[in-house]
Amino acid sequence: MGYDADSYAIVGLVIPADKLVSTEKVKVFYHDYPETINFCPNTGKKLWYDNFVFIDGTSYSSHRFESLDVIINDSSSEPNSSEAFYFVGKKKQYNKTYETHKAPFWSETEIAKTKEETREVLSKFGLWDESKFGVYPVLLESC
């Protein structure tokens, strides 16, 4: 069993999952049952699975919202749970070498440009909130 950690600095917003992710029910196999029936009455097999997508139609697994990066705060929670939230903006990963532990640098110009791009993208979906914009350190761990 190993341990892995990835750290990022993301310039952008924090957005609750229920505002960013929607769920589509998809048939597991061909059938004519309505979505209200979850299991096949003959075999007991599950009839539907939940497919998570971002509200812009982008696949959840892409980790992208239009031109922006997306990082979930807790990868163990459901993608659209009320406890989950997302960092949406532009990210830079910390250097992972043992020789140098250098944090990513964001110039004022880069931050201003990222803010404008983030505002432009998120405003189309009613998600822009000036008070939530910032530079966020993010640590993702897995065992």
C-alpha positions in Angstrom: 0.0 0.0 0.0 1.4 3.4 -1.0 0.8 7.0 -0.4 0.6 9.7 -3.0 0.0 13.4 -2.6 -0.5 16.1 -5.3 -0.6 19.7 -4.4 -1.8 22.6 -6.5 -2.4 26.3 -6.4 -5.6 27.2 -8.1 -6.7 30.7 -9.0 -10.5 30.7 -9.3 -13.7 30.1 -7.3 -15.1 27.6 -4.9 -18.4 26.3 -6.1 -20.8 23.9 -4.4 -21.2 20.6 -6.2 -25.0 20.9 -6.6 -24.5 24.0 -8.6 -21.9 22.6 -11.0 -22.7 18.9 -11.4 -25.9 17.3 -12.7 -26.9 13.7 -12.9 -28.3 11.8 -15.9 -29.8 8.3 -15.6 -28.4 6.0 -18.2 -29.7 2.5 -19.1 -27.3 -0.3 -18.0 -28.7 -2.4 -20.9 -31.5 -2.1 -23.3 -35.0 -2.3 -21.7 -38.4 -0.6 -21.8 -38.8 0.1 -18.0 -39.4 3.6 -16.8 -36.8 5.5 -14.7 -39.0 4.9 -11.6 -38.1 1.2 -11.6 -34.5 0.7 -10.5 -34.1 -3.1 -10.8 -35.3 -5.7 -13.4 -38.2 -7.6 -11.9 -37.0 -10.8 -13.6 -33.3 -10.8 -12.9 -32.8 -8.3 -10.1 -30.1 -6.5 -12.1 -29.8 -2.8 -11.8 -31.5 -1.0 -14.8 -29.9 2.4 -14.5 -26.6 4.1 -13.5 -26.0 7.7 -12.7 -23.8 9.5 -15.2 -22.4 12.8 -13.7 -21.9 15.7 -16.1 -20.9 19.3 -15.5 -23.8 21.8 -16.3 -22.0 22.9 -19.4 -22.4 19.4 -20.8 -18.7 18.4 -20.3 -18.0 14.9 -19.1 -17.4 14.8 -15.3 -14.3 12.6 -15.9 -12.6 15.3 -18.0 -11.9 17.6 -15.0 -12.6 20.5 -17.2 -15.4 23.1 -17.3 -15.1 24.7 -20.7 -11.5 26.2 -20.6 -11.2 26.0 -16.8 -9.6 23.3 -14.6 -11.9 21.6 -12.0 -10.7 19.9 -8.8 -13.1 18.3 -6.3 -12.3 18.9 -2.6 -13.0 15.3 -1.6 -12.7 12.6 -4.2 -14.3 10.0 -1.9 -17.6 11.8 -1.9 -20.3 11.6 -4.5 -19.6 14.1 -7.3 -22.9 16.0 -6.6 -23.2 15.5 -2.8 -24.2 18.4 -0.6 -20.8 18.1 1.2 -18.7 18.3 -1.9 -17.4 21.5 -3.5 -15.1 22.3 -6.5 -12.3 24.6 -7.2 -12.8 26.0 -10.6 -10.2 28.1 -12.4 -6.6 27.6 -13.6 -4.2 25.4 -11.6 -0.5 25.0 -11.3 1.0 21.9 -9.7 3.7 22.1 -7.1 7.1 20.8 -8.1 7.3 17.2 -6.8 11.0 16.5 -6.9 13.0 15.8 -3.8 15.6 18.4 -4.7 13.3 21.4 -4.8 10.1 22.1 -3.2 9.1 25.1 -5.2 5.6 26.5 -5.1 4.0 27.7 -8.3 4.3 31.4 -8.9 1.3 33.5 -10.1 2.2 37.0 -11.3 -0.4 39.8 -10.9 -0.9 39.8 -14.7 -1.6 36.0 -14.7 -4.1 36.4 -11.8 -5.9 39.3 -13.5 -6.1 37.4 -16.8 -7.3 34.2 -15.1 -9.9 36.2 -13.2 -11.3 37.7 -16.4 -11.4 34.3 -18.1 -13.0 32.7 -15.1 -15.6 35.5 -14.8 -16.4 35.2 -18.6 -16.9 31.4 -18.4 -18.8 31.2 -15.2 -21.0 34.2 -15.8 -22.7 32.4 -18.7 -23.9 29.8 -16.2 -24.8 32.3 -13.3 -21.9 30.9 -11.2 -19.6 34.0 -10.9 -19.3 35.3 -7.4 -16.6 37.9 -6.8 -16.5 37.2 -3.1 -15.4 33.5 -3.8 -12.6 34.4 -6.1 -9.1 33.8 -4.7 -5.9 31.8 -4.8 -6.5 28.4 -3.1 -3.9 25.8 -2.0 -5.2 22.3 -2.7 -3.8 19.0 -1.4 -5.1 15.7 -2.9 -4.1 12.6 -1.1 -4.6 8.9 -1.9 -3.5 5.7 -0.3 
